[in-house]
Amino acid sequence: MIVLPDAGGGADMQNIDTRFAPINPAKRLAYAFVGLLAGDVMLLFLLLKHALHATLLAGESARLVGDAVQLFILYAAFSILGWVLIGLPTALIFPADFVTRLSWPFALVVGAGLGPPALLVIFALLGRSHVYFRNFAETGMLFAYSIVVSAIAFMVYLALLRKDMKDHPIPSHRLPHQA
């Protein structure tokens, strides 16, 4: 905080260092949820692309498209749970100005890193605090999907925060002219 004299001779407390208006928690949660939806839509596109590729080019059964949609519905339901357990606290704990200062490559790594812990928490909840893997191949694609969804969700969240901060800057404070 910088103390500036006001016109009446007293002191007026003004924060000159802040360039952007703070984004309230409700808006941050809305942006995080939009990011989750974007990540889930990207997952749907990936699943449908693989199913259509197998159906049209590899001659597999058309049932794969329906299976892809069913897998997406199941995964989307659990991604909401993962968002509540990991994404929601992340959006509330870290202030918007901290998140928006992350570089794009580092933000991508952070976003990708949020998915696997969310998946492990879901496995722990479903397994009553015990996570059993006979082999990693059984869950490898689920971890890959969680990385895709969380990375895209975090990048969309970051883009929305940056856009909001850019669109709503705090007017700069000028030092009063003294005669």
C-alpha positions, 0 to 999 in steps of 0.5 A, a space after each residue: 500500500 502506498 499512502 498518498 496525500 489527498 486534496 484535504 491534506 490528509 492521507 488516502 490509502 491507495 494501492 497502486 501496484 494492483 493493475 487488475 480488479 480481483 475476480 470474485 470466487 463465484 466467477 472463478 468457479 464458473 470459469 473452472 466449470 466452463 474449463 471442465 466442460 471444454 475438457 470433457 467435450 475434447 474427450 468426447 471428440 477424442 473418443 468419437 474420433 477413435 471409434 469412427 476411425 476404427 469403424 470406418 477405416 478398420 472395418 470394426 463394428 459400428 457398436 464402437 461409436 455407442 461404446 465411446 458415447 457410453 464411456 464418455 458419459 461415465 467418464 464425464 460423471 466421474 470428471 465432475 467428481 474429480 473437479 469437485 475434489 481437486 479443481 474446485 479447491 484449486 480454483 478457490 485456493 489460488 488467487 486469479 492474479 497468481 494463476 494468470 502469471 503462469 507461463 503457458 507451458 508451465 500452466 499446461 504442465 500444472 493443468 496436466 498434473 491435476 488430472 491423475 491425482 483427481 483420478 487417484 482420489 476417485 479410485 481411493 473413494 470407490 475402493 474404500 481407501 484402497 487402490 488396487 491395480 493388477 497392472 497399469 495397462 488396465 488404467 493407463 488410458 484412464 490416466 491419459 484421459 484425465 491428463 487431457 481433460 485436466 490440461 484443457 480445463 486448466 488452460 481454458 480456465 486460465 484463458 478466461 481469467 486472463 480475458 476477464 482481467 484484461 477486459 476489467 482493469 482497475 483505472 490507474 491512480 495518479 498522484 495529485 498535482 500539488 501547487 
